[in-house]
C-alpha cells in the first residue's frame, strides 16, 4: 500500500522538475530540425513547410505545445503526488535519496525491456507487411535518434506520462474508490499504471503515422509494444521513484540502439 507524504514547497519542487523537463524538451529540437530540413529539401514525410517559415523556426515553434504540457504535468504532479505517496527525489518528495538499488533497478529494467521489445518487434513485424521494415526496432538507429530518446523520452515523456498522467489517474482512483481517505491500494495504483501505459502507447501513433500508413495492425502493434514498456516504467515510478523510471526509459533507448548495431 502506498503511503501519503507531506507536500514539499510548491515552487522549489516545480522549478527543479521544470528544469529537467526543459532539458528533455531541448533534446527533441535536433530531431525536429532534421525532420523539417528534410521536408524543405523534398525528402521528408510531410509535403511542404507551411508558409515561408525556416526549418529552425518551425522546430522551435513545435516545442511550444509539448513545453506547455510538460509544465502542466510538472505542476499537477507536485500538487497530487504527495497525496498518493508517489516519489520524486529531485522534487524533494521522497523519504530517501536515490540509491544504488534504484540505479540497478532502472538500468536492469531498461536493458531487459529493450531486448524483450526487440524480440516482440521481430515476432510481430510480419503482421505489418511492407510497413514492418519502416517501423522495425532492429533497423540501425543513429546517435541523434538515441539522444532524442534518452532526453525527450527519458525525461520529458516520463514527466508527462508518469509524473503527470499516472499521478492524476492514481489520485482520481483514490478519490473515487477510497473517498480520499487513507492511502490508495494496489488496485488503484495498478489501474493508474496500466491506463497511463496505454496512453503512452497511443501517444506514439503520431510518430508512426509520419513513417507509414496507420493501418489497424500498425495501430495495435504500436500501442501494444509501447504499453508493455510503459507498464514497466510506471511500476518503477510507483514502487521506487520517478527518477528510476526516467533511468529505465533512457536505458531502454540505449539498449535498443546497441542491439540494432549488433544484429
C-alpha positions in Angstrom: 0.0 0.0 0.0 1.3 3.5 -0.9 1.7 5.9 2.0 0.8 9.6 1.6 3.6 12.1 2.3 3.7 15.7 3.2 3.9 18.0 0.2 7.1 20.0 -0.4 7.1 23.7 -1.1 5.4 24.0 -4.5 7.7 26.5 -6.2 11.1 24.8 -5.5 9.8 21.4 -6.4 8.2 22.8 -9.6 11.3 24.7 -10.6 13.6 21.7 -10.2 11.4 19.3 -12.3 10.6 22.1 -14.8 14.3 22.4 -15.4 14.6 18.7 -16.0 11.6 18.9 -18.4 13.3 21.8 -20.3 16.4 19.6 -20.8 14.3 16.8 -22.1 12.3 19.2 -24.4 15.5 20.6 -25.9 16.6 17.1 -26.7 13.8 17.0 -29.2 14.9 20.0 -31.1 17.7 18.4 -33.2 15.3 15.7 -34.4 12.7 18.3 -35.4 15.3 20.4 -37.1 16.4 17.3 -39.1 12.8 16.5 -40.0 11.9 19.9 -41.2 15.2 20.2 -43.0 14.4 17.1 -45.0 10.9 18.4 -45.8 12.4 21.6 -47.1 14.6 19.6 -49.4 11.7 17.4 -50.5 13.0 14.3 -48.7 10.7 14.2 -45.6 7.4 12.6 -44.8 5.5 15.9 -45.0 4.5 17.5 -48.3 5.9 21.0 -47.6 6.7 23.6 -45.0 3.9 26.0 -44.0 4.4 29.5 -45.4 7.9 30.8 -45.6 9.0 29.6 -42.2 12.5 28.2 -41.9 13.1 24.7 -40.5 14.9 26.2 -37.5 11.9 28.4 -36.6 9.4 25.6 -37.2 11.4 23.3 -35.0 11.4 25.9 -32.2 7.7 26.6 -32.6 6.9 22.9 -32.5 8.4 22.8 -28.9 5.8 25.2 -27.6 2.9 22.8 -27.2 4.8 19.9 -25.6 6.5 22.5 -23.4 3.2 23.7 -22.1 2.1 20.1 -21.5 5.3 19.3 -19.6 4.9 22.4 -17.3 1.3 21.4 -16.7 2.3 17.9 -15.9 5.0 19.0 -13.5 2.6 21.3 -11.6 0.0 18.5 -11.5 2.4 16.0 -10.1 3.9 18.4 -7.5 0.3 19.0 -6.2 -1.0 15.5 -6.3 1.9 13.0 -5.9 2.2 13.6 -2.2 -1.4 12.7 -1.7 -1.0 9.3 -3.2 2.5 8.6 -1.9 4.4 8.8 -5.2 8.0 9.9 -5.0 10.5 12.2 -6.8 13.9 12.7 -5.3 14.6 15.8 -7.5 11.4 17.4 -6.4 12.2 16.7 -2.7 9.3 14.4 -2.5 10.9 11.2 -1.2 11.6 9.7 2.2 15.0 8.5 1.0 17.7 9.5 -1.5 18.2 7.9 -4.9 20.0 4.7 -4.0 22.3 2.2 -5.8 19.4 -0.2 -5.8 17.3 2.4 -7.7 20.1 2.7 -10.2 20.4 -1.0 -10.7 16.7 -1.5 -11.0 16.4 1.3 -13.6 19.3 0.1 -15.7 18.1 -3.6 -15.5 14.5 -2.8 -16.4 15.7 -0.6 -19.3 18.0 -3.4 -20.6 15.5 -6.2 -20.2 12.6 -4.3 -21.8 14.9 -3.1 -24.6 16.0 -6.6 -25.5 12.5 -8.0 -24.9 10.8 -5.4 -27.2 13.3 -6.0 -30.0 12.2 -9.7 -29.8 8.5 -8.8 -29.8 9.1 -6.5 -32.7 10.7 -9.3 -34.7 7.7 -11.6 -33.9 5.0 -9.1 -34.8 6.8 -7.4 -37.7 5.4 -9.8 -40.4 1.9 -8.8 -39.5 2.6 -5.3 -40.8 3.6 -6.2 -44.4 5.6 -3.5 -46.1 5.4 -1.2 -43.1 7.3 -3.7 -41.0 10.7 -2.7 -42.3 9.9 1.0 -41.7 8.9 0.5 -38.1 11.4 -2.2 -37.2 13.2 -1.7 -33.9 16.0 -3.8 -35.4 17.0 -1.2 -38.0 20.2 0.8 -37.2 19.5 3.8 -35.0 21.5 6.9 -35.3 23.1 8.7 -32.4 20.7 11.6 -32.9 17.7 9.3 -32.6 19.2 7.8 -29.5 20.0 11.1 -27.9 16.4 12.3 -28.5 15.1 9.1 -27.0 17.3 9.5 -23.9 16.5 13.1 -23.3 13.0 13.6 -24.6 11.8 10.1 -23.9 13.7 9.5 -20.6 13.0 13.0 -19.1 10.1 14.7 -20.9 7.9 11.7 -21.6 8.3 10.4 -18.0 7.2 13.8 -16.7 4.2 13.8 -19.0 3.0 10.2 -18.7 4.2 9.1 -15.3 4.5 12.3 -13.1 1.5 14.0 -14.7 -0.9 11.4 -16.2 -0.3 8.4 -13.9 -0.3 10.6 -10.8 -3.6 12.2 -11.8 -5.1 8.8 -12.5 -3.9 7.4 -9.1 -5.3 10.5 -7.4 -8.7 10.2 -9.2 -8.9 6.5 -8.3 -8.0 7.2 -4.7 -10.7 9.9 -4.5 -13.4 7.9 -6.2 -12.8 4.5 -4.8 -11.2 5.3 -1.4 -13.0 8.6 -0.8 -9.7 10.4 -0.4 -9.1 8.6 2.9 -6.0 6.6 3.9 -3.7 5.5 1.1 -4.6 4.1 -2.3 -4.4 0.4 -2.6 -2.6 -1.7 -5.2 -5.7 -2.0 -7.4 -5.8 1.8 -7.8 -2.1 2.0 -8.5 -2.1 -0.8 -11.0 -5.0 0.8 -12.7 -3.1 4.1 -13.0 0.0 2.2 -14.2 -1.9 0.3 -17.0 -4.1 3.2 -18.2 -1.1 5.6 -18.4 0.9 2.9 -20.2 -1.9 2.6 -22.8 -2.0 6.4 -23.2 1.8 6.2 -23.6 1.3 3.8 -26.5 -1.4 5.9 -28.1 0.9 8.9 -27.9 3.4 7.2 -30.2 0.9 6.9 -33.1 1.8 10.3 -34.4 5.4 9.3 -35.0 4.3 6.0 -36.5 1.9 8.0 -38.8 4.7 10.1 -40.1 6.6 6.9 -41.1 3.8 4.8 -42.6 0.1 4.4 -43.0 -1.8 3.8 -39.7 -3.5 0.5 -40.5 -5.2 -1.4 -37.7 -2.2 -3.7 -37.4 0.2 -0.8 -37.2 -2.0 0.9 -34.5 -2.4 -2.2 -32.5 1.3 -3.1 -32.6 2.4 0.5 -31.8 0.1 0.8 -28.8 0.9 -2.8 -27.5 4.7 -2.6 -27.7 4.9 0.9 -26.1 2.3 -0.1 -23.4 4.5 -3.0 -22.4 7.4 -0.8 -21.6 5.0 1.8 -20.2 3.8 -0.7 -17.6 7.4 -1.4 -16.6 8.3 2.3 -16.2 5.1 3.0 -14.3 5.7 0.2 -11.9 9.2 1.6 -11.2 7.7 5.0 -10.6 5.2 3.5 -8.1 7.5 1.2 -6.3 10.6 3.4 -6.3 10.6 6.9 -7.7 10.2 9.0 -10.8 14.0 9.1 -11.4 14.2 5.3 -11.5 11.6 5.3 -14.2 13.5 8.0 -16.1 16.7 6.0 -15.9 14.9 2.9 -17.2 13.3 4.8 -20.1 16.7 6.3 -21.1 18.3 2.9 -20.7 15.7 1.3 -23.0 16.7 3.6 -25.8 20.4 3.0 -25.3 19.8 -0.8 -25.3 17.7 -0.8 -28.4 20.3 1.2 -30.2 23.1 -1.2 -29.1 21.0 -4.2 -30.2 20.3 -2.6 -33.6 24.0 -2.2 -34.1 24.7 -5.8 -33.3 22.0 -7.6 -35.2 
